[in-house]
Structure formats: structure tokens, C-alpha cells
Amino acid sequence: MARTGRRPGNQDTREAILEAARKAFAERGYDGASIRAIATSAGVDPALVHHYFGSKDQLFLATVHAPINPEEILPKVFEPGIEGIGERIVRTFLTVWDSPAGSTAAALIRSAVQHDWSARMLREFLVSQILRRAQRELDIDPAEAPTRASLVATQMAGLAMIRYIVKIEPMASMPAEDVIRHIGPTIQRYLEGPLD
């Protein structure tokens, strides 16, 4: 049986937990990974995982090097309801990508394109941390939610690639308000318009 308790050296313990979490999330996904299993794999007590990371969500965000904490940003996007959500999503997206967090987001996208593990982790992040919350908060029909979320994701991933990774003009240097004006209505339609 694996020894539990405190490992020598705080940084070593934290890294052991992160390594175990990376493996667990990649192999079992966000839902299938548990704090207890991650702690056992890292050779620590589950309380130590909570000590370093607080919650499973926070551990997951640390594992994928998430550029944002959805708990801090998404309420501002979703609380006003479905009206105007397209513009708020695009505005928030641009705000994150134009901030220092944007370089981390770009690294995640580049890595996901090149490595299967990174793609799985990015997918888990988007599904567990953003898309499910959107479905809950916006009260989208559960039968339509996966399709609507996927449509929004295609638009936002395309925006990230064209504006920030490949940097195709005029989108790369277009003023944010123009981007919001052009793309916001499309996101709005994806979320509340007819699907046929």
C-alpha cells in the first residue's frame, strides 16, 4: 500500500500531485478522476491535495495551466441572461486574449494542435469548466446544448486561430468593437436561433 502523509519538500509534493492529476485527468477525464485517486497516485493524503489546490476544479485548472478561472469570469457573462450573450461572450474572449493570459491561451491552442494529450486536456477544460456551465446558466434545452455549444466553440476557436495564432488581416488588427459587432450576432444565433 502506498504511504500517505506529507512528502518531504513542499514543491516536490505539489509537483507530485500535479503529475498524478495530469495522468488521471488525461486517462479518465475530469468526471472520472477523483481527488482520492490522485492523492493515492501521488502518495499523499487527500487532505494535502485540498491544502495545495482547494478543490478539484482548482487542481484541474492548475494541471492544464488554464489562463483564466471560469468561476471568476463566467458569472459576468451568463448572469444577465440570454439577451446580448453573443456580444458578452466575444467581448470577454477578446479581453482574455488581449491580456497577459492571452499568451498562455495561445500556448494551449498550439500545444493542443500538436499533441494528443494537450488536445484531450483542452477538451476536458472546455467541456467541464465552460460548456456545461453555459448550458446550466443559460437554461438551454439539454437535447440541443451539445450542438449549440459546439457551434459556439467552432466560432471562438476560429477567432483565436485567425486573430491571435495565424494573425490574418484585417481580423488580426481589427478594433475589438468591430470584432464584437461582426461575430456577436453569430454567437447569439448559435445559442438561441433555430437549429434547422
N, C-alpha and C positions, 0 to 999 in steps of 0.2 A: 504494500500500500504506500502511496506517495506521502511523503512527510508534508504536513501543513504547518502553517505558522509563518512568522516573519523570516524572510530570507536576508542574508547579510547584504547591506548596502541598499539604500532606498532606490537609487537609479537602476540597479540590477533588478530589483523586484518589479519596479514599474515596467521595465523593458520586457521582463519575462511574462508579465500579464499581457502586455500589448502583443507580443509574439503569439501567445496562446490564443488571444482574441482574434488576431488576423487569420489564424488557421481555422478556428471554429466558425467565424463568420463566412469565410470563403467556402468551407466544406458544407456547412449546414444552413447558411443564410442567417439573416437577422432573427427570424422567428425560431429557427431550430437551435440556435446557440443559447446556452444558459450561463448565467454568472457562475453557478456551482461547477459546471463542466469546465469552464475557462479557468477557474481558480484551481481545480484539481490538476489540469494540464500544466499550469504554471507552478504547481507545488506550493500554493499558498491557501490560506483560509479565505472563504468568500467575503468575509468582513473586510479583508485587506483590499480586495477589488473595489468595494464600495468606498473605502477610505481614499484610495487614489483617484477614482473616477466618478464616484457618486451614484451613477445609475447605469443601466445597460445602454441607454441612449447616449450618454456622455462617453462611455467606453467605445461604442461604435464610432462616434464622431472622431475620437482621438485615433482610432485604428485606421480610418480612411483619410485622415488629415483633412477633414471637412473644412472648407473655407468659411462656412457660416454655421451658426447654431439655429436650426429651423424654429426652435421654441422661442427665440428672440425676434425673429423676423416675420414668420408667417402669420401671427395674430393680426399684425397691422394690414396684411394683405387680405385676410379672409373675414375679419370681423365686420366690415361694412356690408358684407353680403355679395350676392352675385352681380348686382349692378355695378358697372365700372371695373369689374375684376380683371378684365383683359389689360386695361391700361395700368392697373396697380401691379400686376404680375410683371409686365415688361419694365416698368419703372424700377421695381425692386431688383429685378435681374440686372439691369444696367448699373444700378447703384452698387451692387456687389461686385460686378465685373470691373467697374471703373475705380474701385477702392484697392487697397493693398491686397485684399483677399482674392482679387482677380488673378494674380499670378499663380496662386495655389489652385484655383479653379482651372486655369489653363493647363497646369501640370497634370491635374487629374484627368482632364479630357485627353491630353496627349498620351498619357500612360494607358488609359482605357482603350485607345485605338490600337496600341501596340502589344498589350499584354492581357491575356485572358483573365488572370486573377484580378487585375485592376478593373477590367470591364465588369466582372461579377460584383466587385465591391461597390463600384459606382452605381450599378443597377440596384443593389440592395439599399444603398443610400437614398436613391431617388424614390424607390417604391416605399420603403419603410418610414422614411423621415419626411417625405414631401407629398407624394401622390396619395397615400392613404389619409393623411391629414386633410388634404384638399377635398377628398371625397366626403369625409366626415363633416368638415366645417361648412361646405357649400351645399350639403344635402342633395348630392347628385344621385340620380337613380342608380342603384348598385349594378343593374344589368348593363347600363351604359357607361359607367365610370371608367372601366379599363380602356375602352375605346377613346373616350374623351381625354383621359389623361395621356394616352399615347399620342394623340393628335397634338396636344399642347407640347409634349416633350419633343416631338419632331421639330416644331417651330422654334423652340428655345435652343435645342441642340444646334439647329441650323444657324440661328443667330449667333451663338457662341463661336461656331466654326468660321463663319464668314466675317464677322466683325472683329473677333479677337485672336483667332488662331491663324487663319489664312490671310486675313486683312484685305478683303476685296473692296475696292472703292466703287461707288461712293459710300457704301454701308460702313466701312471701317472708320470714316471720319464724320459721318452724318451726325448732326446735333441730336442729343438724346430725345428731345421733344419730338423731332421728326420721326425717329425710330418708333417711339411710343404711338404716335399718330398713325403710322403705317401698319404696325404689327398688332397693336392692342385690339382693334376690331376683329382680327382673325382669331386671336385667342378667345375673345368674347364669344364668337360664333361657335368655336370648338366646344366651349363649356355649356352653352345654353341653346344653341341653334339646333334645327333638325339634323339628324344623322343620315337621312336618306336623300 
